[in-house]
Amino acid sequence: MNFSNRKKLVVASTILFINFLFTSCGAIVKSAAVKEMTVEKNAIPADFGAGNTTLICVLKGRNSRDNYMRKHIKNIYKGKYEFVLESDLNSSKYSDKNTYRFLFDYDAGSTSSVGHNNVTGRTEAMSLPTSSYYIKDRKNDKIYHSNFSSGFFSKLIQAYVINMEKVRLQNQ
């Protein structure tokens, strides 16, 4: 095998390994998040979905986060919902806190790490973006945090929505 083919094989193997690593980590994050984002862990209100309410799903103009919010809500959540840009939350349309009682949103954060860069031979710090999702009961002005954050925001949204739908169905 010549050098060029060996290099292609190494690159392909590395890409496959990284893909496997991220897929596996995403599944682990989702599984852990489903266990944490519950009524019992105070991440979902016990009366979530009861009555004739419409869930506000906050969009912030960040394409990938907004796209995953839309995807998981549309595919999993069967109650009433509206996607609302954060800048439109204070419009008179959403002032009825009985109809638009619950809001689904996130806080952005980051986690820092220090490690050795084998290429440069230096110790380097890096910061990775994370998200922590929550439900706000607008009527009672109470926030239900999941206390679970991760860079795998799609998996966090999916896990939260799975549990929100379970609670909503129980309250019908």
C-alpha positions as CSV (number, residue, x, y, z in Angstrom):
1,M,0.0,0.0,0.0
2,N,1.5,3.3,-1.0
3,F,1.7,6.4,1.2
4,S,-1.3,8.1,-0.5
5,N,-3.6,5.1,0.1
6,R,-2.4,4.7,3.6
7,K,-3.1,8.4,4.3
8,K,-6.7,8.0,2.8
9,L,-7.3,4.9,5.0
10,V,-6.1,6.7,8.1
11,V,-8.4,9.7,7.4
12,A,-11.4,7.5,6.6
13,S,-10.8,5.5,9.8
14,T,-10.5,8.6,11.9
15,I,-13.7,10.0,10.4
16,L,-15.6,6.8,11.1
17,F,-14.2,6.7,14.7
18,I,-15.3,10.3,15.4
19,N,-18.7,9.6,13.9
20,F,-19.1,6.5,16.1
21,L,-17.9,8.4,19.2
22,F,-20.4,11.3,18.7
23,T,-23.3,8.9,17.9
24,S,-22.6,6.9,21.0
25,C,-22.2,9.9,23.2
26,G,-25.4,11.4,21.9
27,A,-27.3,8.2,22.8
28,I,-25.8,8.2,26.3
29,V,-26.7,11.9,26.8
30,K,-30.3,11.3,25.6
31,S,-30.7,8.3,27.9
32,A,-29.4,10.2,30.9
33,A,-31.5,13.2,30.1
34,V,-34.7,11.2,29.8
35,K,-34.1,10.1,33.4
36,E,-33.4,13.6,34.7
37,M,-36.1,15.6,32.8
38,T,-39.1,14.4,34.8
39,V,-41.8,15.7,37.2
40,E,-40.1,13.8,40.0
41,K,-36.8,15.7,39.4
42,N,-38.8,19.0,39.2
43,A,-38.0,19.5,35.5
44,I,-41.6,19.3,34.4
45,P,-44.6,20.8,36.2
46,A,-47.0,18.1,37.5
47,D,-50.0,19.7,35.7
48,F,-48.1,20.3,32.4
49,G,-50.5,20.0,29.5
50,A,-53.7,20.1,31.6
51,G,-56.5,22.2,30.3
52,N,-56.6,24.0,27.0
53,T,-53.0,25.4,26.9
54,T,-50.6,26.1,24.0
55,L,-46.9,25.5,24.6
56,I,-44.6,28.4,23.5
57,C,-41.4,27.0,22.0
58,V,-38.8,29.8,22.0
59,L,-36.7,30.2,18.8
60,K,-33.7,32.4,19.0
61,G,-32.6,32.7,15.4
62,R,-29.9,30.1,15.7
63,N,-30.5,27.8,12.8
64,S,-29.4,24.4,14.2
65,R,-30.9,24.8,17.6
66,D,-34.1,26.2,16.2
67,N,-34.3,23.5,13.6
68,Y,-33.9,20.8,16.2
69,M,-36.6,22.5,18.4
70,R,-38.9,22.4,15.4
71,K,-38.1,18.8,14.5
72,H,-38.5,17.3,17.9
73,I,-41.7,19.2,18.8
74,K,-43.3,18.4,15.5
75,N,-42.4,14.7,15.6
76,I,-43.0,14.0,19.3
77,Y,-45.3,16.6,20.9
78,K,-49.0,16.1,20.1
79,G,-50.4,19.0,22.1
80,K,-50.9,22.5,20.9
81,Y,-47.7,24.6,20.4
82,E,-46.4,27.6,18.7
83,F,-42.9,28.5,17.7
84,V,-42.2,32.1,18.8
85,L,-39.1,34.2,18.2
86,E,-37.7,35.4,21.5
87,S,-38.1,39.0,20.4
88,D,-41.8,38.4,19.9
89,L,-42.5,36.9,23.4
90,N,-43.8,40.2,24.8
91,S,-46.3,40.9,22.1
92,S,-50.0,41.1,23.1
93,K,-50.7,37.9,21.3
94,Y,-49.0,35.9,24.1
95,S,-50.3,38.0,27.0
96,D,-52.9,35.4,28.0
97,K,-51.0,33.3,30.6
98,N,-53.9,30.8,30.9
99,T,-53.7,29.9,27.2
100,Y,-50.0,30.4,26.8
101,R,-49.1,29.1,30.2
102,F,-45.9,27.1,29.5
103,L,-42.8,28.1,27.7
104,F,-40.0,25.8,26.6
105,D,-36.6,27.5,26.3
106,Y,-32.9,27.1,27.1
107,D,-30.0,28.9,28.7
108,A,-26.7,28.8,26.8
109,G,-23.5,28.2,28.7
110,S,-20.1,26.7,28.2
111,T,-17.7,24.3,29.8
112,S,-14.0,24.7,29.8
113,S,-11.3,22.1,29.5
114,V,-7.5,22.1,29.6
115,G,-5.5,19.5,27.7
116,H,-2.3,18.8,25.9
117,N,-2.2,19.4,22.2
118,N,-0.1,16.6,20.7
119,V,0.4,18.6,17.4
120,T,1.7,21.8,18.9
121,G,3.1,20.3,22.1
122,R,1.4,22.9,24.2
123,T,-1.2,22.8,26.9
124,E,-4.3,24.6,25.7
125,A,-7.6,25.6,27.1
126,M,-10.8,25.3,25.2
127,S,-14.4,26.2,25.8
128,L,-17.3,24.1,24.5
129,P,-20.9,25.4,24.2
130,T,-23.6,23.8,26.3
131,S,-27.3,24.2,26.7
132,S,-29.6,23.7,29.7
133,Y,-33.3,23.5,28.8
134,Y,-36.3,24.4,31.0
135,I,-40.0,25.0,31.2
136,K,-41.4,28.2,32.5
137,D,-44.9,28.3,34.1
138,R,-45.8,31.8,33.1
139,K,-49.0,31.8,35.1
140,N,-47.2,31.0,38.4
141,D,-43.9,32.6,37.4
142,K,-42.0,29.4,38.2
143,I,-39.1,27.9,36.2
144,Y,-38.6,24.1,36.1
145,H,-34.9,23.5,35.3
146,S,-33.6,20.1,34.2
147,N,-30.2,20.6,36.0
148,F,-28.8,18.8,33.0
149,S,-26.6,20.5,30.4
150,S,-24.7,19.2,27.4
151,G,-23.3,20.2,24.1
152,F,-25.7,17.6,22.5
153,F,-28.6,20.1,22.5
154,S,-30.6,18.0,20.0
155,K,-30.6,15.1,22.3
156,L,-31.6,17.3,25.3
157,I,-34.5,18.8,23.3
158,Q,-35.6,15.3,22.2
159,A,-35.4,13.9,25.8
160,Y,-37.3,16.8,27.3
161,V,-40.0,16.6,24.6
162,I,-40.5,12.9,25.1
163,N,-41.1,13.4,28.8
164,M,-43.3,16.5,28.2
165,E,-45.5,14.5,25.9
166,K,-45.8,11.7,28.5
167,V,-46.9,14.1,31.2
168,R,-49.3,15.9,28.8
169,L,-51.0,12.6,28.0
170,Q,-51.3,11.7,31.7
171,N,-53.0,15.1,32.3
172,Q,-55.6,14.7,29.6
